[in-house]
Each structure stands twice: as structure tokens, then as C-alpha cells.
Amino acid sequence: MGVTVTGVDELISALRAMGERLDTSTGHAVEAAQEMIEGQARAKLSQYSHQPNTPTPSPPGAPPALITGRLRSSFQIAGPTSDGAGVWMSVMGPTTVYARIQELGGVAGRGHRSRLPARPYLRPAVESALQSGQILDGFVRAWARALHG
């Protein structure tokens, strides 16, 4: 592992340094994971497209079809941030007013007369990123580098 310890003070110092490296590498892995999920979501929002004022080719249950690209380009990321005690948090998602109704479906329009089917894109992006194993691999690689630091 590359750590030589000759006394208790050195052991404590080495363990603290290792903990700091692990914490820092966790933040980097969280950031890489959120970027991967964002990329997956943007790709899902690019599967279908159509011109304005034409019927959507996107079937219910599939991601919404691209018209202007506003939804796809509205993703924002806040974080990752740490509480200093090893807990990391990050928030990422679209900011357009219609992002949620596209994902979950529901009623919309004047007098709530229009019913939109769910066209999920974010949840499938998260599931795809997790199932691929790439997020777990990213954390494992980051932590391995920190431990061998």
C-alpha cells in the first residue's frame, strides 16, 4: 500500500491523510456519476424529434421528442457538496417548467383539459447508468487511488 508507520502518531497521521484522500475522491466520483446521468438523460431526450406543430413520434412511455432542445439544454447541476463528515450531496435536473409533466405525465393546459402521458427520461437515465456498472466502477477506481495515494 505504500504507507510505512513507525509509531502511533505516524499511524494516526497516515489514517487521517487516507481519510482526507477518500473524502476528496468521493466528491470526484459523485461529480463523475452526475455527469454520466446527465449525459444519459440528454441522450434519451435526443431519441426522437419532430417539427413544431406536428404530432409527436414519441410513444407514451418513451422519452419526449425533441422540438426546440430547450428541455435537453436546461439541465443544471448543484454540487457536489460535502458536509465535512463524509456525506456528499449533488442535485441535477432540468429546469424547464414542463420537465416534470413530461417525466411523470399529468393534466395541463387551460382548464387542465389536456392529459399528457408519462414520457420518462430522467429515471431511465439513472437506471441505465446504475445498471451499466460504470458508476460503481468509478467509485471503486477513485477509492482505490485514494487508498494507494
N, C-alpha and C positions, 0 to 999 in steps of 0.2 A: 504494500500500500504506500510505501514511501515515507512513513512517519516514524521517527526514532524518538523514544521517550526515555529520559534518564531519571525522572523524579515526578512526584505528584504535581508540582507546579507546572512542569512541562506537559504532563498529561492533560491537566485542566485547560491549559492554553491551547493545546492541539485540538481538543474536543470542541472548544469554543470556536476556533477557526473553522473546523469542519462544519459545525452548525451554521455559521455565517455563510459558508460556501453553499451548503444545501439550501438555505433560505433564498439566497440570491438566485441559484439555479432553478428553484421552484418558480420564482417570478418569471424567469425567461421561458420556462416550459408552459406556463399559463398563457403568456403572450403568444407563443407559437401555436398553442391549441386554439385560442380565439381567432387567430388569423386563418387557421385551417378551416374552422367552422364558417367564418365569414366567406372564404373562398368557395366553399361547398354551396352555401346559400346563394351566392351570386351566380354560380354555375347553374343551379336549379332554376333561377329566375331568367336564365337565358335559353332554356329548353324550347320554348315556344315563342313565337312573335306574330304580330299582325298589325295592320294599319289602323289608325284611329277610325272610329265609327264603323267598324266591321265586326262580325261575330268572332268571339274568341275561339281559337282552335284548341285551347286547353281544356281537357275534360275535367269534370268535377273530381276532386281528389288529387289532381296533378297540380304542379306549381302554376301560378297565374302566368298568362302570356305577356310578353314584353311589348309595350306600346311605345312609351317615351324613354324608358330606362330610369325613371325617377325613383321607383321603389328600389331597384337594384343599386342605385348610386347613393341611397340615403342612409346606408349603414354607418353607424358611429360606434366608437369603442371608448369606454371609460375604464381605465386601469391598464394593467393590473396594479392593485394597491395591496399593501400588507399592513396588518395591524401591529407588526413588530414582534408578534409572538408566534410566527409561523403560519398564520392564517392569511391566505391570499384571496382576493376577490377581483372579478372583472365583469363588466356589463357590456354587452354588444348587441346591437339590433338595429332595425330600420326605424326611421323617424317620420316617414310619411303618414298622413292622417289615415290612410286606408290600409296600412300594413297589417294591422291586427285583423280586420274583417276579411282580408284575403287569406290569411293563415287559418282562421277559425271558422269563417263563414258567419252568416247572420243577416239581419234585416238592415236596410239602408235606404237612402233616398228621401225625397219629400214625402212626409207622412208615413215613413217606414213601409212603403209599399213594395219595395224590391227585396227579394230574397237571394242572397249570394251564397253559392255552395262553398264549402271549405276548399281552399286550394293551398294546402300547406307547402311551405318551402323551408322554413327555419327548423322545425322539429325534424324533418327528414335529413336536413344538413347535419344536425347534431348527431343523429343516429348513425348516419353514414360515416362521419368522422370517427365516432367511437368504435363502430364495428370494424373499421379498417385496421384498427390496432395502432394507427400512426400516433394518436395522442398518447397512449400508454408508452409506446416506444420512445416518444420524445421525452417523457418524464424519466424513464429508465436511463436513457443516454445522458440527460442533464445531471441526474443524481450520481451516476457512475463517474462522470467527470469531476463532480464536486468531491466525491469520496477519495478520488485518486489525486486530487489537487495538489 
